[in-house]
Amino acid sequence: MEKRVRAEVSGRVQGVGFRMFIFQKAIRLRLVGRVGNLDNGNVAIDVQGPEELVTKLLEAAHSGPPAAAVSGITVQPLSLDMAARDFIITA
């Protein structure tokens, strides 16, 4: 079953390779969506794909790359985006 969520990751997640970490995991899992920095210092992940693979990506986001220190993740369900084809990094 396809699933799409928006996750906001807080903690030391900017300037530590977090976006690239999520991007690489998403590509390996063949998910679509985007990851980007937020003005408040958090990182937003909009991801869509098979439910079990979306769950795997979110589990990886709880730890992040070695230099990251994740303090929390909030997840909201979204409607599927039938036009999404790639996973990208935004500013």
N, CA, C and O atoms as a GROMACS GRO file, in nm:
protein
  364
    1MET      N    1   0.084  -0.118   0.000
    1MET     CA    2   0.000   0.000   0.000
    1MET      C    3   0.088   0.125   0.000
    1MET      O    4   0.182   0.135   0.079
    2GLU      N    5   0.057   0.218  -0.090
    2GLU     CA    6   0.133   0.343  -0.098
    2GLU      C    7   0.098   0.435   0.018
    2GLU      O    8  -0.015   0.439   0.065
    3LYS      N    9   0.201   0.510   0.062
    3LYS     CA   10   0.183   0.602   0.174
    3LYS      C   11   0.267   0.726   0.147
    3LYS      O   12   0.374   0.716   0.088
    4ARG      N   13   0.218   0.842   0.189
    4ARG     CA   14   0.294   0.966   0.180
    4ARG      C   15   0.284   1.038   0.314
    4ARG      O   16   0.176   1.050   0.370
    5VAL      N   17   0.398   1.084   0.364
    5VAL     CA   18   0.401   1.157   0.490
    5VAL      C   19   0.495   1.276   0.479
    5VAL      O   20   0.582   1.282   0.392
    6ARG      N   21   0.475   1.371   0.571
    6ARG     CA   22   0.568   1.482   0.590
    6ARG      C   23   0.623   1.468   0.730
    6ARG      O   24   0.548   1.466   0.828
    7ALA      N   25   0.753   1.457   0.739
    7ALA     CA   26   0.819   1.447   0.870
    7ALA      C   27   0.903   1.572   0.892
    7ALA      O   28   0.970   1.620   0.800
    8GLU      N   29   0.901   1.623   1.014
    8GLU     CA   30   0.988   1.734   1.051
    8GLU      C   31   1.081   1.682   1.160
    8GLU      O   32   1.038   1.638   1.266
    9VAL      N   33   1.211   1.690   1.129
    9VAL     CA   34   1.314   1.636   1.217
    9VAL      C   35   1.383   1.751   1.287
    9VAL      O   36   1.430   1.844   1.223
   10SER      N   37   1.389   1.744   1.421
   10SER     CA   38   1.453   1.849   1.499
   10SER      C   39   1.580   1.797   1.567
   10SER      O   40   1.601   1.676   1.578
   11GLY      N   41   1.661   1.891   1.611
   11GLY     CA   42   1.789   1.858   1.675
   11GLY      C   43   1.902   1.919   1.594
   11GLY      O   44   1.883   2.018   1.523
   12ARG      N   45   2.021   1.861   1.606
   12ARG     CA   46   2.135   1.907   1.525
   12ARG      C   47   2.128   1.832   1.393
   12ARG      O   48   2.187   1.725   1.376
   13VAL      N   49   2.052   1.890   1.297
   13VAL     CA   50   2.026   1.823   1.170
   13VAL      C   51   2.063   1.907   1.049
   13VAL      O   52   2.048   1.861   0.935
   14GLN      N   53   2.109   2.028   1.070
   14GLN     CA   54   2.156   2.110   0.958
   14GLN      C   55   2.307   2.126   0.968
   14GLN      O   56   2.362   2.142   1.077
   15GLY      N   57   2.374   2.121   0.852
   15GLY     CA   58   2.519   2.135   0.849
   15GLY      C   59   2.593   2.009   0.888
   15GLY      O   60   2.713   2.013   0.917
   16VAL      N   61   2.523   1.895   0.890
   16VAL     CA   62   2.586   1.769   0.932
   16VAL      C   63   2.567   1.657   0.828
   16VAL      O   64   2.595   1.541   0.856
   17GLY      N   65   2.519   1.694   0.709
   17GLY     CA   66   2.498   1.594   0.604
   17GLY      C   67   2.367   1.518   0.615
   17GLY      O   68   2.352   1.412   0.555
   18PHE      N   69   2.272   1.572   0.691
   18PHE     CA   70   2.146   1.502   0.713
   18PHE      C   71   2.064   1.490   0.584
   18PHE      O   72   2.010   1.383   0.556
   19ARG      N   73   2.056   1.598   0.506
   19ARG     CA   74   1.978   1.592   0.382
   19ARG      C   75   2.035   1.488   0.286
   19ARG      O   76   1.959   1.412   0.225
   20MET      N   77   2.166   1.485   0.270
   20MET     CA   78   2.229   1.387   0.181
   20MET      C   79   2.208   1.246   0.233
   20MET      O   80   2.186   1.153   0.155
   21PHE      N   81   2.215   1.227   0.364
   21PHE     CA   82   2.190   1.098   0.426
   21PHE      C   83   2.050   1.047   0.390
   21PHE      O   84   2.033   0.933   0.348
   22ILE      N   85   1.949   1.134   0.406
   22ILE     CA   86   1.811   1.096   0.375
   22ILE      C   87   1.794   1.074   0.226
   22ILE      O   88   1.728   0.979   0.184
   23PHE      N   89   1.854   1.160   0.145
   23PHE     CA   90   1.847   1.146  -0.001
   23PHE      C   91   1.900   1.009  -0.045
   23PHE      O   92   1.835   0.939  -0.122
   24GLN      N   93   2.017   0.973   0.004
   24GLN     CA   94   2.077   0.844  -0.036
   24GLN      C   95   1.992   0.726   0.009
   24GLN      O   96   1.975   0.630  -0.066
   25LYS      N   97   1.938   0.731   0.130
   25LYS     CA   98   1.850   0.624   0.179
   25LYS      C   99   1.725   0.614   0.092
   25LYS      O  100   1.683   0.505   0.054
   26ALA      N  101   1.665   0.729   0.060
   26ALA     CA  102   1.543   0.731  -0.020
   26ALA      C  103   1.568   0.675  -0.160
   26ALA      O  104   1.485   0.601  -0.212
   27ILE      N  105   1.680   0.710  -0.220
   27ILE     CA  106   1.713   0.659  -0.354
   27ILE      C  107   1.730   0.507  -0.348
   27ILE      O  108   1.677   0.436  -0.434
   28ARG      N  109   1.802   0.458  -0.248
   28ARG     CA  110   1.820   0.312  -0.233
   28ARG      C  111   1.688   0.239  -0.215
   28ARG      O  112   1.671   0.128  -0.263
   29LEU      N  113   1.595   0.302  -0.144
   29LEU     CA  114   1.464   0.242  -0.119
   29LEU      C  115   1.365   0.268  -0.233
   29LEU      O  116   1.252   0.219  -0.231
   30ARG      N  117   1.408   0.346  -0.332
   30ARG     CA  118   1.324   0.380  -0.449
   30ARG      C  119   1.197   0.456  -0.409
   30ARG      O  120   1.088   0.429  -0.459
   31LEU      N  121   1.216   0.551  -0.318
   31LEU     CA  122   1.106   0.636  -0.274
   31LEU      C  123   1.108   0.766  -0.353
   31LEU      O  124   1.209   0.800  -0.414
   32VAL      N  125   0.997   0.839  -0.351
   32VAL     CA  126   0.990   0.969  -0.416
   32VAL      C  127   0.957   1.074  -0.311
   32VAL      O  128   0.901   1.044  -0.206
   33GLY      N  129   0.993   1.199  -0.343
   33GLY     CA  130   0.965   1.308  -0.251
   33GLY      C  131   1.078   1.409  -0.249
   33GLY      O  132   1.144   1.433  -0.349
   34ARG      N  133   1.097   1.468  -0.130
   34ARG     CA  134   1.202   1.571  -0.117
   34ARG      C  135   1.244   1.583   0.028
   34ARG      O  136   1.172   1.545   0.120
   35VAL      N  137   1.363   1.638   0.046
   35VAL     CA  138   1.414   1.669   0.179
   35VAL      C  139   1.475   1.808   0.172
   35VAL      O  140   1.544   1.841   0.076
   36GLY      N  141   1.450   1.890   0.274
   36GLY     CA  142   1.503   2.026   0.273
   36GLY      C  143   1.513   2.086   0.412
   36GLY      O  144   1.446   2.043   0.506
   37ASN      N  145   1.600   2.186   0.422
   37ASN     CA  146   1.616   2.260   0.547
   37ASN      C  147   1.499   2.355   0.567
   37ASN      O  148   1.443   2.408   0.472
   38LEU      N  149   1.463   2.376   0.692
   38LEU     CA  150   1.362   2.474   0.731
   38LEU      C  151   1.430   2.591   0.801
   38LEU      O  152   1.538   2.575   0.857
   39ASP      N  153   1.367   2.707   0.798
   39ASP     CA  154   1.424   2.826   0.861
   39ASP      C  155   1.442   2.812   1.012
   39ASP      O  156   1.524   2.882   1.071
   40ASN      N  157   1.366   2.722   1.075
   40ASN     CA  158   1.375   2.705   1.220
   40ASN      C  159   1.487   2.611   1.263
   40ASN      O  160   1.500   2.580   1.382
   41GLY      N  161   1.569   2.565   1.168
   41GLY     CA  162   1.680   2.476   1.201
   41GLY      C  163   1.648   2.328   1.186
   41GLY      O  164   1.736   2.243   1.201
   42ASN      N  165   1.523   2.297   1.158
   42ASN     CA  166   1.481   2.158   1.139
   42ASN      C  167   1.495   2.118   0.993
   42ASN      O  168   1.527   2.201   0.907
   43VAL      N  169   1.471   1.991   0.966
   43VAL     CA  170   1.472   1.939   0.830
   43VAL      C  171   1.335   1.878   0.802
   43VAL      O  172   1.281   1.805   0.886
   44ALA      N  173   1.279   1.908   0.684
   44ALA     CA  174   1.150   1.853   0.643
   44ALA      C  175   1.173   1.742   0.541
   44ALA      O  176   1.254   1.756   0.449
   45ILE      N  177   1.101   1.632   0.559
   45ILE     CA  178   1.106   1.520   0.465
   45ILE      C  179   0.963   1.496   0.417
   45ILE      O  180   0.873   1.472   0.497
   46ASP      N  181   0.944   1.503   0.286
   46ASP     CA  182   0.815   1.467   0.224
   46ASP      C  183   0.846   1.341   0.143
   46ASP      O  184   0.919   1.346   0.044
   47VAL      N  185   0.791   1.229   0.185
   47VAL     CA  186   0.829   1.102   0.124
   47VAL      C  187   0.706   1.018   0.091
   47VAL      O  188   0.607   1.018   0.164
   48GLN      N  189   0.715   0.947  -0.021
   48GLN     CA  190   0.604   0.864  -0.068
   48GLN      C  191   0.658   0.734  -0.126
   48GLN      O  192   0.761   0.732  -0.194
   49GLY      N  193   0.586   0.626  -0.098
   49GLY     CA  194   0.621   0.495  -0.150
   49GLY      C  195   0.549   0.387  -0.073
   49GLY      O  196   0.456   0.415   0.003
   50PRO      N  197   0.591   0.262  -0.093
   50PRO     CA  198   0.530   0.152  -0.017
   50PRO      C  199   0.544   0.177   0.134
   50PRO      O  200   0.650   0.220   0.181
   51GLU      N  201   0.439   0.150   0.207
   51GLU     CA  202   0.434   0.181   0.350
   51GLU      C  203   0.556   0.130   0.427
   51GLU      O  204   0.613   0.203   0.508
   52GLU      N  205   0.597   0.005   0.402
   52GLU     CA  206   0.709  -0.052   0.477
   52GLU      C  207   0.841   0.018   0.445
   52GLU      O  208   0.929   0.026   0.531
   53LEU      N  209   0.856   0.069   0.323
   53LEU     CA  210   0.978   0.140   0.286
   53LEU      C  211   0.979   0.281   0.342
   53LEU      O  212   1.084   0.331   0.382
   54VAL      N  213   0.864   0.346   0.345
   54VAL     CA  214   0.854   0.478   0.409
   54VAL      C  215   0.889   0.464   0.557
   54VAL      O  216   0.960   0.549   0.612
   55THR      N  217   0.842   0.359   0.621
   55THR     CA  218   0.873   0.333   0.762
   55THR      C  219   1.023   0.314   0.780
   55THR      O  220   1.080   0.364   0.878
   56LYS      N  221   1.089   0.242   0.690
   56LYS     CA  222   1.234   0.221   0.699
   56LYS      C  223   1.309   0.354   0.691
   56LYS      O  224   1.405   0.377   0.764
   57LEU      N  225   1.264   0.443   0.600
   57LEU     CA  226   1.330   0.573   0.588
   57LEU      C  227   1.312   0.654   0.716
   57LEU      O  228   1.407   0.716   0.763
   58LEU      N  229   1.193   0.653   0.772
   58LEU     CA  230   1.169   0.727   0.896
   58LEU      C  231   1.250   0.670   1.011
   58LEU      O  232   1.297   0.746   1.097
   59GLU      N  233   1.268   0.540   1.015
   59GLU     CA  234   1.352   0.479   1.119
   59GLU      C  235   1.496   0.526   1.104
   59GLU      O  236   1.563   0.556   1.204
   60ALA      N  237   1.545   0.534   0.981
   60ALA     CA  238   1.681   0.583   0.957
   60ALA      C  239   1.694   0.729   0.998
   60ALA      O  240   1.799   0.771   1.047
   61ALA      N  241   1.588   0.807   0.978
   61ALA     CA  242   1.591   0.949   1.013
   61ALA      C  243   1.604   0.970   1.163
   61ALA      O  244   1.653   1.075   1.206
   62HIS      N  245   1.562   0.874   1.243
   62HIS     CA  246   1.574   0.887   1.389
   62HIS      C  247   1.720   0.892   1.434
   62HIS      O  248   1.751   0.950   1.538
   63SER      N  249   1.809   0.832   1.358
   63SER     CA  250   1.951   0.837   1.394
   63SER      C  251   2.026   0.937   1.308
   63SER      O  252   2.106   1.014   1.360
   64GLY      N  253   2.003   0.936   1.177
   64GLY     CA  254   2.073   1.027   1.088
   64GLY      C  255   2.218   0.989   1.073
   64GLY      O  256   2.260   0.883   1.118
   65PRO      N  257   2.296   1.077   1.008
   65PRO     CA  258   2.439   1.052   0.991
   65PRO      C  259   2.512   1.068   1.125
   65PRO      O  260   2.455   1.120   1.220
   66PRO      N  261   2.638   1.025   1.132
   66PRO     CA  262   2.712   1.028   1.259
   66PRO      C  263   2.717   1.165   1.328
   66PRO      O  264   2.713   1.170   1.451
   67ALA      N  265   2.726   1.274   1.253
   67ALA     CA  266   2.739   1.407   1.316
   67ALA      C  267   2.605   1.464   1.363
   67ALA      O  268   2.603   1.567   1.431
   68ALA      N  269   2.496   1.401   1.327
   68ALA     CA  270   2.363   1.451   1.365
   68ALA      C  271   2.327   1.410   1.507
   68ALA      O  272   2.379   1.312   1.561
   69ALA      N  273   2.237   1.486   1.566
   69ALA     CA  274   2.180   1.453   1.697
   69ALA      C  275   2.031   1.482   1.689
   69ALA      O  276   1.988   1.595   1.713
   70VAL      N  277   1.953   1.383   1.654
   70VAL     CA  278   1.809   1.400   1.637
   70VAL      C  279   1.742   1.403   1.774
   70VAL      O  280   1.760   1.313   1.856
   71SER      N  281   1.663   1.508   1.798
   71SER     CA  282   1.592   1.518   1.926
   71SER      C  283   1.444   1.484   1.913
   71SER      O  284   1.378   1.456   2.013
   72GLY      N  285   1.392   1.487   1.790
   72GLY     CA  286   1.252   1.452   1.772
   72GLY      C  287   1.211   1.451   1.626
   72GLY      O  288   1.274   1.513   1.541
   73ILE      N  289   1.102   1.378   1.599
   73ILE     CA  290   1.043   1.374   1.465
   73ILE      C  291   0.892   1.378   1.480
   73ILE      O  292   0.834   1.300   1.556
   74THR      N  293   0.830   1.469   1.407
   74THR     CA  294   0.684   1.471   1.399
   74THR      C  295   0.646   1.427   1.258
   74THR      O  296   0.711   1.466   1.161
   75VAL      N  297   0.542   1.346   1.248
   75VAL     CA  298   0.501   1.290   1.119
   75VAL      C  299   0.354   1.318   1.097
   75VAL      O  300   0.270   1.294   1.185
   76GLN      N  301   0.322   1.368   0.978
   76GLN     CA  302   0.184   1.394   0.940
   76GLN      C  303   0.155   1.321   0.809
   76GLN      O  304   0.237   1.326   0.717
   77PRO      N  305   0.040   1.254   0.799
   77PRO     CA  306   0.004   1.190   0.672
   77PRO      C  307  -0.036   1.295   0.569
   77PRO      O  308  -0.091   1.400   0.603
   78LEU      N  309  -0.007   1.266   0.443
   78LEU     CA  310  -0.044   1.353   0.331
   78LEU      C  311  -0.116   1.271   0.225
   78LEU      O  312  -0.108   1.148   0.224
   79SER      N  313  -0.187   1.339   0.138
   79SER     CA  314  -0.248   1.273   0.023
   79SER      C  315  -0.139   1.232  -0.074
   79SER      O  316  -0.037   1.299  -0.085
   80LEU      N  317  -0.160   1.123  -0.145
   80LEU     CA  318  -0.062   1.077  -0.243
   80LEU      C  319  -0.046   1.180  -0.353
   80LEU      O  320  -0.142   1.245  -0.394
   81ASP      N  321   0.077   1.195  -0.402
   81ASP     CA  322   0.110   1.283  -0.513
   81ASP      C  323   0.138   1.195  -0.634
   81ASP      O  324   0.249   1.142  -0.647
   82MET      N  325   0.040   1.180  -0.721
   82MET     CA  326   0.054   1.089  -0.834
   82MET      C  327   0.155   1.138  -0.938
   82MET      O  328   0.197   1.061  -1.024
   83ALA      N  329   0.195   1.267  -0.931
   83ALA     CA  330   0.290   1.322  -1.026
   83ALA      C  331   0.435   1.304  -0.980
   83ALA      O  332   0.527   1.324  -1.060
   84ALA      N  333   0.457   1.267  -0.855
   84ALA     CA  334   0.593   1.256  -0.802
   84ALA      C  335   0.667   1.141  -0.870
   84ALA      O  336   0.613   1.030  -0.883
   85ARG      N  337   0.790   1.168  -0.915
   85ARG     CA  338   0.869   1.067  -0.986
   85ARG      C  339   1.010   1.049  -0.930
   85ARG      O  340   1.073   0.946  -0.954
   86ASP      N  341   1.059   1.148  -0.857
   86ASP     CA  342   1.198   1.149  -0.811
   86ASP      C  343   1.204   1.184  -0.663
   86ASP      O  344   1.104   1.225  -0.603
   87PHE      N  345   1.322   1.168  -0.606
   87PHE     CA  346   1.348   1.219  -0.472
   87PHE      C  347   1.455   1.326  -0.488
   87PHE      O  348   1.560   1.300  -0.548
   88ILE      N  349   1.430   1.446  -0.434
   88ILE     CA  350   1.522   1.557  -0.454
   88ILE      C  351   1.560   1.623  -0.321
   88ILE      O  352   1.490   1.608  -0.220
   89ILE      N  353   1.671   1.695  -0.324
   89ILE     CA  354   1.714   1.777  -0.211
   89ILE      C  355   1.680   1.922  -0.245
   89ILE      O  356   1.714   1.970  -0.353
   90THR      N  357   1.614   1.990  -0.153
   90THR     CA  358   1.586   2.133  -0.171
   90THR      C  359   1.668   2.211  -0.070
   90THR      O  360   1.725   2.155   0.023
   91ALA      N  361   1.673   2.342  -0.090
   91ALA     CA  362   1.754   2.430  -0.004
   91ALA      C  363   1.710   2.427   0.140
   91ALA      O  364   1.769   2.495   0.224
   0.00000   0.00000   0.00000
